[in-house]
Amino acid sequence: MRGADVTRESLFSYVTVSKFVPREHPLRPIREIVNTALREMDATFAAMYADCGRDSIPPEQLLRGLILQSLYGLRSERVLCEQLGYNMLFRWFVGLNIEVEPWDHSTYTKNRDRLIEHEVVRELFERVLDQAKAKGLLSSEHFSVDGTLIRAWASHKSFVPKDGPPLAWRRQPQQSGGGLQGPEAHQRDPREQDRSGFSALHQVPQSRSHSRYMGHVLAENRNGLVVDTRLTQANGTAEREAALEMLAELPGEVRKTVGADKAYDIEPFVEGCRQINVTPHVAQNTSRRSSRIDQRTTRHAGYGLSQYARKLIETVFGDAKQHGILRQVKLRGLEKVELIFTLAATVVNLRRLPRLLAMRPSG
């Protein structure tokens, strides 16, 4: 007998949100790892809020939402909160019941400074990494380092000369003879100009402003997990300086190795590594000069292994830009972009950890 096409809304529901999530869904082990890390951060969360007043949105839920945004490459927090309204998978991951309305996207704007002040995302990164360390998934001796450019939220039209007023420009119609005519002929579209002598308007006030940031990652070579991150303004020396800073903070007195590409084959980096008991397994750059890496380093089999392993660090940037939200950040200011970059590195580790933990016997 044919059933009637009648929509009935029940007053009460006996189905939990988790029933909508398949048992083998890849988010289930990720959520377990995240929840374990968040439980260990209870003291930090308690220090973030006052002891009286109206209850806030739980910071655990806010962080799970940010993780979802990075995992699925949602372009904004507005889209994330919209998805929380009807996406049962997202509601389950964040921890929202069916009856609970999702918060407004402006909640992230109001809480972002609090997350930065208490370094919440950095602690989350470390708590997730501690779970990998407890299972013996991290190498304590062999590492790789690299950096990537991150586009800031700035328009091509926002560039101004560093030593002058904003550049007035407009496209002139093509004349029969070709090219631009009149006194404005020299005023080219900023998108077609060399911007080395320009700065971006979007970050003016305090110091030098740039249209790009530089994200730096230190990964261990055993499983390619990120063990440290930095974010700096993009300049000619930021990659090497940030790499030395991260290497110097590695624990343990045992000699370590670090693989890197040709950009690191310069004397300040090579000598800086040796001063902190790190052997630089840097790709040789012989295009214009002699390399700072000689046969004393390259003759060992470990050098070749480091050169193979250091290329895997590119997958970290690929994941964060292709599937995440790092291709161009929508927040302005070094601290806010650093929060996004650290979160992206955390998500890269979360993608890899379930498989690695499943391969390790329990106990």
CORSULQUI-V281112 format. One record per residue. N is the residue number from 0. PSI is psi in radians with two decimals (none if undefined). D_CENTER is the distance of its C-alpha to the mean C-alpha in Angstrom with 1 decimal. Layout:
# CORSULQUI-V281112
<<N PSI D_CENTER> <N PSI D_CENTER>>
This chain:
# CORSULQUI-V281112
<<0 2.36 56.1> <1 2.34 53.6> <2 2.63 51.2> <3 2.45 51.1> <4 1.35 48.0> <5 2.22 47.7> <6 2.14 44.5> <7 2.26 44.9> <8 2.14 42.6> <9 2.56 43.1> <10 -0.61 43.4> <11 2.59 41.9> <12 2.39 39.3> <13 0.30 39.4> <14 2.23 36.2> <15 2.81 33.0> <16 -0.62 29.5> <17 -0.37 28.8> <18 -0.37 31.8> <19 -0.13 29.8> <20 2.12 27.2> <21 2.57 28.4> <22 -0.56 28.9> <23 0.28 27.0> <24 2.38 24.0> <25 -0.30 20.7> <26 -0.33 19.3> <27 -0.90 22.1> <28 -0.54 21.0> <29 -0.73 17.4> <30 -0.64 19.0> <31 -0.74 21.2> <32 -0.78 18.5> <33 -0.77 16.7> <34 -0.65 20.2> <35 -0.75 21.2> <36 -0.72 18.3> <37 -0.61 19.1> <38 -0.59 22.7> <39 -0.17 22.2> <40 0.26 20.6> <41 -0.71 23.7> <42 -0.66 25.0> <43 -0.76 21.9> <44 -0.66 22.2> <45 -0.60 25.9> <46 -0.22 25.5> <47 -0.37 23.4> <48 2.75 26.3> <49 2.84 30.0> <50 -0.12 32.8> <51 2.94 34.5> <52 -3.03 34.0> <53 2.52 32.7> <54 2.44 30.2> <55 2.99 26.6> <56 2.26 24.2> <57 2.24 23.1> <58 -0.49 19.8> <59 -0.70 19.2> <60 -0.67 19.5> <61 -0.73 17.2> <62 -0.70 14.4> <63 -0.63 15.4> <64 -0.74 15.3> <65 -0.64 11.7> <66 -0.73 11.0> <67 -0.72 13.3> <68 -0.74 11.9> <69 -0.65 8.6> <70 -0.73 11.0> <71 0.06 13.4> <72 0.62 11.7> <73 2.31 13.9> <74 -0.31 14.1> <75 2.86 14.9> <76 -0.43 15.9> <77 -0.75 19.4> <78 -0.68 19.1> <79 -0.85 17.6> <80 -0.55 20.6> <81 -0.75 22.9> <82 -0.63 21.9> <83 -0.33 22.6> <84 -0.50 26.1> <85 -0.19 27.1> <86 1.89 24.6> <87 -0.57 26.1> <88 -0.78 23.3> <89 -0.72 20.8> <90 -0.72 23.5> <91 -0.80 24.1> <92 -0.74 20.5> <93 -0.61 20.1> <94 0.48 23.7> <95 2.29 25.7> <96 2.93 29.3> <97 -0.60 31.1> <98 -0.26 33.0> <99 2.29 30.2> <100 2.40 29.0> <101 2.72 25.2> <102 2.88 24.3> <103 2.63 23.9> <104 -0.44 20.6> <105 -0.23 21.6> <106 -0.63 21.2> <107 -0.68 17.4> <108 -0.70 18.5> <109 -0.46 21.1> <110 -0.10 19.1> <111 -0.73 15.9> <112 -0.62 17.8> <113 -0.71 19.0> <114 -0.66 15.6> <115 -0.77 14.7> <116 -0.71 18.2> <117 0.13 18.3> <118 0.84 14.8> <119 -0.78 14.5> <120 -0.64 10.8> <121 -0.73 11.3> <122 -0.67 14.4> <123 -0.75 13.1> <124 -0.79 10.8> <125 -0.63 14.1> <126 -0.68 16.4> <127 -0.70 14.8> <128 -0.58 15.0> <129 -0.59 18.6> <130 -0.64 19.6> <131 -0.66 18.8> <132 -0.67 20.7> <133 -0.46 23.6> <134 0.11 24.1> <135 0.55 24.1> <136 -0.12 21.2> <137 2.41 19.8> <138 2.45 21.6> <139 0.06 22.7> <140 -0.53 24.0> <141 2.21 22.1> <142 2.90 18.6> <143 2.65 16.8> <144 2.54 14.7> <145 2.95 13.2> <146 2.83 11.3> <147 2.62 10.3> <148 2.44 11.3> <149 2.14 9.4> <150 2.29 12.3> <151 2.93 13.3> <152 1.35 15.3> <153 2.46 18.6> <154 2.70 21.6> <155 -0.54 23.5> <156 -0.11 26.5> <157 0.10 24.9> <158 2.39 25.5> <159 2.64 28.4> <160 2.46 30.2> <161 -0.42 29.4> <162 0.47 33.2> <163 -3.11 34.6> <164 2.94 34.6> <165 2.56 32.4> <166 1.96 33.4> <167 2.28 35.5> <168 2.73 35.4> <169 2.65 36.4> <170 2.32 37.2> <171 2.55 40.9> <172 2.55 42.8> <173 2.28 43.7> <174 3.01 47.4> <175 -0.53 49.8> <176 -0.11 49.4> <177 2.65 45.7> <178 -3.08 43.1> <179 2.58 42.9> <180 2.77 46.0> <181 -3.08 47.0> <182 -0.33 45.7> <183 0.16 42.1> <184 -0.52 42.0> <185 -0.19 40.0> <186 1.67 37.3> <187 2.79 34.8> <188 2.22 31.8> <189 -0.44 28.8> <190 -0.29 26.9> <191 0.06 29.5> <192 2.73 29.5> <193 2.07 28.1> <194 0.32 25.7> <195 -0.46 25.8> <196 0.35 28.1> <197 2.79 26.4> <198 2.81 24.0> <199 2.49 22.2> <200 -0.34 23.8> <201 -0.22 20.8> <202 0.67 20.1> <203 -1.03 23.6> <204 -0.78 25.1> <205 -0.74 24.2> <206 -2.79 23.5> <207 2.39 22.6> <208 2.61 20.5> <209 2.74 18.4> <210 -0.07 17.3> <211 2.64 14.1> <212 2.87 11.5> <213 2.08 10.8> <214 2.35 7.7> <215 2.41 9.4> <216 2.36 9.2> <217 2.10 12.4> <218 2.56 13.4> <219 2.68 16.8> <220 -0.14 19.1> <221 -0.85 20.8> <222 0.09 18.4> <223 0.44 15.3> <224 2.49 13.3> <225 2.24 10.6> <226 -0.22 12.7> <227 2.68 11.1> <228 2.74 8.5> <229 2.70 9.6> <230 2.27 9.2> <231 2.97 12.6> <232 2.56 14.7> <233 2.12 15.4> <234 -3.07 18.8> <235 -0.28 20.8> <236 -0.01 20.3> <237 -0.67 16.8> <238 -0.88 15.7> <239 -0.70 18.8> <240 -0.78 18.9> <241 -0.64 15.4> <242 -0.78 16.2> <243 -0.64 19.5> <244 -0.76 18.3> <245 -0.70 16.0> <246 -0.65 19.0> <247 -0.43 21.5> <248 0.00 19.9> <249 2.39 20.2> <250 2.79 23.1> <251 2.62 26.4> <252 -0.12 29.0> <253 2.58 29.2> <254 2.43 28.5> <255 2.86 25.1> <256 2.66 24.1> <257 2.19 21.1> <258 2.50 20.6> <259 2.88 19.4> <260 -3.02 20.3> <261 -0.40 23.1> <262 -0.34 21.3> <263 0.02 21.6> <264 1.15 25.3> <265 2.71 26.6> <266 -0.76 28.8> <267 -0.68 26.8> <268 -0.81 24.0> <269 -0.82 26.5> <270 -0.61 28.8> <271 -0.65 26.2> <272 -0.80 25.1> <273 -0.53 28.7> <274 -0.40 29.3> <275 0.42 26.9> <276 0.69 28.3> <277 2.24 25.6> <278 2.06 27.0> <279 1.87 25.1> <280 1.22 25.0> <281 2.45 24.0> <282 2.36 25.0> <283 2.31 28.2> <284 1.75 28.3> <285 0.33 32.0> <286 -0.71 31.9> <287 -0.20 33.4> <288 3.09 34.1> <289 2.53 34.6> <290 2.64 31.7> <291 -0.09 31.0> <292 2.11 30.7> <293 -2.98 34.2> <294 -0.31 36.0> <295 -0.45 35.8> <296 -0.80 32.2> <297 -0.35 32.2> <298 -0.26 35.3> <299 2.55 33.7> <300 -0.52 32.4> <301 -0.49 29.2> <302 -0.79 28.2> <303 -0.67 28.3> <304 -0.69 26.3> <305 -0.66 23.5> <306 -0.59 23.6> <307 -0.79 23.2> <308 -0.58 20.4> <309 -0.36 18.3> <310 -0.39 18.0> <311 -0.30 16.2> <312 -0.36 13.1> <313 -0.46 12.9> <314 -0.46 12.4> <315 -0.84 8.9> <316 -0.63 8.1> <317 -0.77 10.7> <318 -0.79 9.5> <319 -0.49 6.1> <320 -0.72 8.5> <321 -0.77 11.7> <322 -0.29 11.2> <323 -2.54 8.2> <324 0.48 7.8> <325 -0.07 6.2> <326 -0.76 9.7> <327 2.09 11.0> <328 2.57 9.9> <329 -0.03 12.9> <330 2.70 12.8> <331 2.39 14.6> <332 2.46 14.7> <333 -0.76 12.7> <334 -0.70 12.5> <335 -0.69 11.3> <336 -0.60 8.5> <337 -0.64 7.6> <338 -0.77 7.8> <339 -0.73 5.3> <340 -0.76 2.6> <341 -0.69 4.8> <342 -0.70 5.3> <343 -0.70 3.2> <344 -0.65 4.7> <345 -0.73 7.5> <346 -0.66 8.1> <347 -0.76 8.4> <348 -0.68 10.9> <349 -0.57 12.5> <350 -0.60 13.3> <351 -0.48 15.0> <352 -0.71 16.7> <353 -0.76 19.4> <354 -0.73 21.0> <355 -0.71 21.0> <356 -0.58 22.4> <357 -0.46 25.0> <358 -0.27 26.2> <359 2.25 26.9> <360 2.50 30.2> <361 2.65 30.1> <362 none 31.9>>
